[in-house]
Amino acid sequence: MRGVERAAAVLIVEEHPAVRRALREFIGALRPELRLIEACCAQEAQALAAAERPRMVLMDFSLTDGEAFGAIRRIQEGAPGCCVVAVSVHDDQAHRDLAATGGAVAYITKRRLACELPELLEREIRNTARAAAKPAEDVP
């Protein structure tokens, strides 16, 4: 509907339903105003990101379909301005570097998610609000 602003969205990409549910509940408790969208694989995530234009995507970087790396760039192409965060059980520099090369703006281990995600969400929401509040430049 034109003229009605939708709430900012976060897309959760995780193949394990219990982990997806835990992330949804955690984020929902932190920021109940956010729309939370879920995908279980890279292909579904790409379609949802293009259709829903989320502000942030939490992408399980260890999807068994092996497509997380390529999906990050495709999601960013389909939803420009989207912040893709790689989430992984792996806590090593090689995985961090690979995620950054793929286009992830941040890398959070699942073990540190509860500590690091709240600040990252707040920062992205502030950035979105700041961008929306910028006055349009006058055109002569």
N, C-alpha and C positions, 0 to 999 in steps of 0.2 A: 504494500500500500504506500503510495507516494505521500511524503510529508510526515510519515510516522517513523521515528528513529528506533531501530532495533537495538537491543542491549548488545554490548560487546560479547563476542563468543570466544570460547576456548575449545579447540578440538583435541581430544585425547585419543591417541593412536596406540593401542596396546592389544595384543592378541589374547591375553589371559583375562577372562571376564572378571575374576575376583580382583585383579589388580586395577582394571578399568573402573570397577565399582568403587574401590577404595580411593582412587584418585578423584572420581566424581564427587564422592562424599566429602573428601578433604577440601577440594576447591570450593564446593558448594557451601561449606561451613565458613570458609574464609571470605568468600565474595558471592553472597547469594544472588546478587544482581546479574551475574554473568550467565549467559546461555552456554550450557555445556553440551557438546556434541561428541559422539563417540564413533570410532572406527576400529575394526579389528585387523586391518591389513593396509598396506601401502596404497593399493589400487582404490580401495574404498575411501581412504583419507584424501587422495588427490581429487576424487569426484566431490566429496563433501566440502573440501576447502574451496574449490572453484565455485560451488553453489552457495555456500554460506559465508564466505569471506571472513574467517575468524581472525581475531587480533593476534592470537597465539596458538601454536600447535605444539603439544607435548608428544614427541615422536619416540616411541620405543626404538632404540637404535639397534636392537638385536632381534628384529622381527624374523621369524623362521622363513618367510618368503624371500629374505635376503634383499629386499627392495628399499629399505629405509634410506640408504645413502642417496640413491637416485631420486627417490620420492621427495627429499627435502627441496631440491632445486625445482622439481615440477610443481610442488605445492606453492613455492614462492612465485613461480611464473603464473600460476592460475589464480593466485590471491596476492597480488602485489602489496607490499607493506606488512605482510604477515611475518610474525616473529616465530621462527621454528627453533624449538629447544630439543636437543637430543637428550633422551633419558636412557640410562643403561645400568646394568649391573657391573659393568667393567669399569674399573677405577685405574686406568693406566693412560699414559700420555699418547700412545699410539691410537687408541680409540678417540681420545679428545681431538687429536690432530686430524683424523679421518672425518670426524663430524664437522669440524671447522672447514675443512676442504670442501665438504659437501654443501656447505652454506648454512649450517646451524649457527645461530647467534649466541648460543650458550650450550653447555654440557653439564648435566646434573646426574650424579649417580643416584640410583634408587635408594641407597642407604642414606643419602643426604637430602633427599627430596623435601622432607618435612621442614628442614632447616633453611634450604635455599629457595624453594619455590615461592613462599610468601613475599619475599623481597622482590623477586623477579616479576611476579604478578603486579605488585604495587608500582614498580617502575614502568612497566608497559602500560598500565592504566593511566598513570600520570602523563606519559608521553602521548598517548592517544587523546587525552583531554586537552593537553597543551596544543596539539596539532589542530584539534577541532575548534579551539578558541582563537586561533590566529585569524586576524582580519584579512579578508581578501585584499590583494594589492589593487590600488586604483589603476584603471587602464585609461590612458588619455584618449 
